[in-house]
Amino acid sequence: MGVKLGGLVEAKKVAIEDLAGRKIAIDGHNILYQFLAIIRGPSGDPLRDREGRVTSHLSGLIYRSSNLVEAGIRIAYVFDGKPHEFKSRVVRQRKKVRREARTRYEEAVREGRAEEARRYAQQAATVDTDITADAKRLLSLMGLPWVQAPEEGEAQSSYMARKGDVWASASQDFDSLLYRAPVFIRNLSITGRRKLPRKNVYIRIEPELIELGRFLRELEVTEEQLVDIGILVGTDYNPAGVKGVGPKTALKLIKRYGSLERALPHIKGAEFPHPVEEIRALFLDPGTTDDYSLEWRPPDRGGLVDFLCGERDFDRARVHNAVDRIERGFSRGRERTTLDQWFRPGL
């Protein structure tokens, strides 16, 4: 789900090439769901090997990551840990949605409704322990670091950015802003031409970059007040938010009263499943770890061919081409970016 702040955010469009030389932490589970939803066969089913194991996520990781690395970007993936108990409602709802989507997918397949089958199959995508283990194994063979977060991956990647170990946190959700990532990037993993759902229309998706300090100055709010705005709109810890309160209304309320506690008496029907100060603390002081190492290494070509081609039926020529791109990318990794005039110095 993620917090819905789109109405307040004016992101800067950037080109992949502009990010050369930057270290960027990517929300691992977020990107795996994207690949599982997007990379599908004609009937909507994910790609599979000869033994029936899903390979869509591996396809997305090797080919998309190789493009980013070739552009000179040092990417690291961060994976979710155990969700906080406050998120249990969201987790249950997501599982319910996926079960229902799976049932509708099977019905659509039986009745020959290909477009509906594909849509429902995308909604039924699930990231399980096998999918995650496959992804980590592949990343290690590619020479790309990955980090296991104790709780939320976006909280961990934002923490790494605040420490200066990476330059930015990348995800599709805006939660990284509430976790105070100094620089936040959207669309990094899905850049390119995409078809709009249920329409025969294609649009071009480009990376979008938001610098937290500038964003807060433009809104004239503090980090704590931004979290309060998020809570009013709805987060994974209080998904319903406040009925009738969108991002712009939430901004006006927090700016008028200064804090969520002071605004609540003036908001009709404002109820939360947990104390607001505890929800706020999950963003301002989330569970993170310093137990990680960010080391970028040359790819293990032989290991990648054995895993992807020998075990998972990937095309050898395509895999070798992806490895070539990764190897070229390491020679570009130290180039400076053209974004220095806009944002704080990177690593």
Secondary structure by P-SEA (a helix, b strand, c coil): cccccccccbbbbbcccccccbbbbcaaaaaaaaaaaccccccccccccccccccaaaaaaaaaaaaaaaaccbbbbbbbccccccaaaaaaaaaaaaaaaaaaaaaaaaacaaaaaaaaaaaaccccaaaaaaaaaaaaaacbbbbbbcccaaaaaaaaaaacccccccccccccccccccbbbcccccccccccccccbbbbbbbbbbcaaaaaaaacccaaaaaaaaaaacccccccccccccaaaaaaaaaacccccccccccccccccccaaaaaaaaacccccccbbbbbbccaaaaaaaaccccccccaaaaaaaaaaaaaaaaaccccccccccccccc
